Amino acid sequence: MSDIDLTSRAIEAPRLPRLEHQTFEIRALKSGLLTWLTWIAAGLAAIPLISVIYMLVFKGGSRLFSSSIGEVLTGLPPAGFEMGGGIGPALVGTLVMVGIGALISIPIGILAAIYLGVLEPSSRISTNARFLAKVLTGFPSILAGVFVYAVVVIHFGYSAMAGGIALAVLMLPTVVLAAEEAMSQVPQRMKDAAYGMGCTRTQVILKVVLPTGLTGILTGVMLAIAGAAGESAPLLFTALFSNYYISELNEPTASLSILIYNFSGMPFQNQIELAWTASLALVLIVLMFNILARLLGRSKY
């Protein structure tokens, strides 16, 4: 046998067995069965969600989309049996109180996250604060309303400011945990490079950590805002309700969630229609913030 034949045999790759899908193999049958069961379970779980969305679009959309913006944003009717009116005061009140909550919780949450994630991530204070923040994420919203009622409302009365403070209490742990996670994901080599160039700790935080983790921070902020927009229990104890547009922050204020709570049990058809319209508007607001959060989270990668 020549040297050329030996070389060609040595170079020739071994033949691997062909992998073919066997339809009636036990493993394939189990995989197909479990796949179909998963799809069936997902479909059954989606039925309540689809039915609720259908009812909201069918009953709330008939007034929200068929009327002009001016009619939708008009004030509430002075009496239930009178037709007309809109959700304008409740919509504006919701945006104002969520804005107050965001103005309070976002700066405090980001500063706390800087301490937890950058300055002293392993200290005892950081460990305890991180644990408390995680506990507060499951804090019942009605207790936040009772707390603000005891601290603020008893002394100053029902107001949009009190409602915003109650929402800030609920938003704060989400902002803190999301911002800390975003800052902890910043590569250490980037911070070391900044220190090596002579940057101070403040410059590293402002020029490296915050810009790099901005997407994750904004995602947490959007999720916190979306959660606060749909809260009703804390606003019952703090903002109460009003049939008029807000003119001062120290007066009772309408909100979409409380409008739904008040009007859904009324015997007047007009108020029931307004409750369905407010429900659809609230769902659209929450959906918008959730979509923004998903887009921001996706742009991170």
C-alpha positions in Angstrom: 0.0 0.0 0.0 1.4 3.3 -1.0 2.0 6.3 1.3 -0.6 8.3 -0.6 -3.3 5.7 0.3 -2.3 5.8 3.9 -2.4 9.5 4.0 -5.8 9.7 2.3 -7.3 7.2 4.8 -5.8 9.1 7.8 -7.3 12.4 6.5 -10.7 10.9 5.7 -13.2 11.9 8.5 -15.2 9.2 10.2 -18.7 8.8 9.1 -21.3 9.8 11.8 -24.6 8.1 12.0 -27.5 10.0 10.4 -29.8 11.7 12.9 -33.4 11.3 11.7 -36.6 12.4 13.5 -38.7 9.4 14.4 -42.3 10.5 14.6 -43.6 7.6 16.6 -40.6 7.3 18.9 -41.5 7.5 22.6 -39.4 10.5 23.3 -40.9 12.4 20.3 -44.4 11.5 21.3 -43.8 12.8 24.8 -42.3 16.0 23.5 -45.3 16.6 21.1 -47.8 15.8 23.8 -46.3 18.2 26.3 -46.0 20.9 23.7 -49.7 20.6 22.9 -50.6 20.6 26.6 -48.5 23.7 27.1 -50.3 25.5 24.3 -53.7 24.4 25.6 -52.9 25.6 29.1 -51.7 28.9 27.8 -54.9 29.3 25.7 -57.0 28.6 28.8 -55.1 31.1 30.9 -55.5 33.7 28.2 -59.3 33.3 28.0 -60.1 35.6 31.0 -57.6 38.2 29.8 -59.0 38.2 26.3 -62.6 38.4 27.7 -61.7 41.4 29.9 -60.0 43.2 27.1 -62.9 42.5 24.8 -65.4 43.9 27.4 -63.2 47.0 28.0 -62.9 47.7 24.2 -66.6 47.0 23.5 -68.1 48.9 26.4 -65.5 51.5 27.2 -64.4 52.1 23.6 -67.9 52.9 22.4 -67.7 56.2 24.4 -64.0 56.8 24.4 -63.4 56.5 20.6 -66.8 57.6 19.4 -66.7 60.9 21.2 -64.5 63.9 20.5 -61.6 64.7 22.8 -63.5 67.6 24.2 -66.4 65.4 25.2 -64.1 62.8 26.8 -62.2 65.5 28.8 -65.3 67.3 30.1 -66.1 67.3 33.8 -68.2 64.7 35.5 -72.0 65.2 35.4 -73.4 66.9 38.5 -76.0 64.2 38.9 -76.0 60.5 38.0 -79.2 60.6 36.0 -77.9 63.4 33.7 -76.3 62.2 30.5 -73.0 63.4 29.3 -69.8 64.2 31.1 -66.3 62.8 30.7 -63.3 61.5 32.6 -61.2 64.6 32.3 -60.9 65.5 36.1 -60.0 61.9 36.9 -57.5 61.6 34.1 -55.7 64.8 35.1 -55.8 63.9 38.8 -54.2 60.5 38.1 -51.4 62.1 36.0 -50.8 64.7 38.6 -50.6 62.3 41.6 -48.4 59.8 39.6 -46.2 62.8 38.7 -45.9 63.8 42.3 -45.0 60.3 43.3 -42.4 60.1 40.6 -40.8 63.4 41.6 -40.5 62.1 45.2 -39.5 58.5 44.6 -37.1 58.7 41.6 -34.5 61.0 43.1 -34.6 59.3 46.5 -34.5 55.9 44.8 -31.6 56.6 42.6 -29.6 58.1 45.4 -30.3 55.1 47.5 -29.3 52.8 44.7 -26.0 54.7 44.2 -25.2 54.0 47.9 -26.3 50.4 47.7 -24.7 49.5 44.4 -21.6 51.7 44.1 -20.6 53.3 47.4 -21.1 50.7 50.0 -22.5 47.5 48.4 -21.4 45.1 51.1 -22.0 47.1 54.3 -24.4 46.1 56.9 -26.6 49.1 56.3 -26.8 48.3 52.5 -27.7 44.6 53.3 -30.5 45.7 55.7 -31.7 48.4 53.3 -31.7 46.0 50.4 -33.7 43.4 52.4 -36.3 46.1 53.5 -36.7 47.2 49.9 -37.4 43.7 48.8 -40.0 43.3 51.6 -41.6 46.6 50.6 -42.2 45.4 47.1 -44.8 43.1 48.5 -46.2 45.7 50.9 -50.0 45.9 50.7 -50.9 49.1 49.0 -53.8 49.8 51.4 -51.3 49.9 54.3 -49.4 52.6 52.4 -52.6 54.6 52.3 -53.2 54.1 56.0 -49.7 55.2 56.8 -49.9 58.4 54.8 -53.4 59.0 56.2 -52.0 58.9 59.8 -48.9 61.0 58.9 -50.3 63.6 56.5 -54.1 63.5 56.0 -55.0 63.8 59.7 -53.0 67.0 60.0 -53.5 68.5 56.5 -56.6 66.9 55.0 -57.3 65.0 51.8 -55.2 66.2 48.9 -53.4 65.4 45.7 -50.1 65.8 47.6 -51.1 63.2 50.1 -52.1 60.8 47.2 -48.8 61.5 45.5 -46.9 60.7 48.7 -48.8 57.4 49.1 -47.9 56.4 45.5 -44.3 57.4 46.1 -44.1 55.0 49.0 -45.2 52.2 46.7 -42.9 53.3 43.8 -39.7 53.7 45.9 -38.7 50.0 46.4 -39.2 49.2 42.7 -37.0 52.2 41.7 -34.3 51.4 44.3 -34.0 47.7 43.3 -34.1 48.3 39.6 -31.6 51.1 39.7 -29.2 49.2 41.9 -29.4 46.1 39.6 -28.7 48.4 36.6 -25.7 50.0 38.3 -24.3 46.6 39.5 -24.3 45.4 35.9 -21.8 48.1 34.9 -18.4 46.3 34.2 -15.8 46.9 36.9 -13.1 47.4 34.3 -15.0 50.5 33.1 -14.9 52.0 36.6 -11.3 50.9 37.1 -10.3 52.6 33.8 -12.0 55.8 35.0 -10.2 55.7 38.3 -6.9 55.0 36.4 -7.4 58.2 34.4 -7.7 60.2 37.6 -11.5 60.5 38.0 -12.9 61.0 41.4 -15.6 58.8 42.8 -18.3 61.4 42.0 -17.1 61.7 38.4 -17.1 57.9 38.0 -20.7 57.8 39.2 -21.9 60.7 37.1 -19.9 60.0 33.9 -19.7 56.2 33.9 -22.1 54.4 36.2 -25.3 56.4 35.6 -25.0 56.8 31.8 -24.1 53.1 31.4 -27.0 51.9 33.6 -29.5 54.5 32.4 -31.5 52.1 30.3 -32.0 49.7 33.2 -32.8 52.6 35.6 -35.5 54.0 33.2 -37.0 50.5 32.8 -37.5 50.3 36.6 -38.9 53.8 36.7 -41.4 53.0 33.9 -42.5 49.8 35.7 -42.9 51.7 39.0 -45.1 54.4 37.3 -47.2 51.8 35.6 -47.9 50.0 38.9 -48.7 53.3 40.7 -51.1 54.5 38.0 -53.5 51.6 38.7 -53.5 51.9 42.4 -56.8 52.7 44.1 -56.6 51.6 47.8 -54.0 54.2 48.9 -55.9 57.0 47.1 -59.1 56.2 49.0 -57.3 57.2 52.3 -55.4 60.1 50.9 -56.9 61.9 47.8 -60.5 60.9 48.3 -62.4 62.1 45.2 -63.8 65.2 43.4 -66.1 65.9 40.5 -64.0 68.9 39.4 -60.7 69.6 37.8 -57.8 70.0 40.3 -56.9 73.6 41.0 -54.6 73.2 44.0 -52.5 70.4 45.3 -54.0 70.6 48.8 -57.6 69.7 47.8 -59.4 66.4 47.2 -58.6 65.1 43.7 -60.3 62.7 41.3 -58.5 59.7 39.9 -59.4 57.0 37.4 -59.2 54.1 39.8 -61.5 55.7 42.4 -63.9 56.8 39.6 -64.2 53.2 38.6 -64.7 52.1 42.2 -67.4 54.7 42.8 -69.3 54.6 39.5 -69.2 50.8 38.8 -71.8 50.2 41.5 -74.1 53.1 40.7 -77.7 52.4 39.3 -77.3 55.1 36.6 -76.4 54.0 33.1 -74.4 57.2 32.4 -72.1 56.6 35.4 -71.6 53.0 34.5 -70.6 54.0 31.0 -68.1 56.5 32.5 -66.7 53.7 34.7 -66.1 51.5 31.6 -64.5 54.4 29.8 -62.2 55.1 32.7 -61.3 51.5 32.9 -60.2 51.4 29.3 -58.3 54.7 29.6 -56.5 53.3 32.7 -55.6 50.1 30.9 -54.2 52.1 28.0 -52.1 54.2 30.3 -50.6 51.2 32.1 -50.1 49.4 28.8 -48.2 52.4 27.4 -45.8 52.5 30.4 -45.2 48.7 30.2 -44.5 48.9 26.5 -42.0 51.7 27.1 -40.3 49.6 29.8 -40.0 46.6 27.5 -38.6 48.8 24.7 -36.1 50.3 27.1 -35.1 46.9 28.5 -34.7 45.5 25.0 -32.5 48.5 23.8 -30.1 47.6 26.7 -28.9 44.7 24.7 
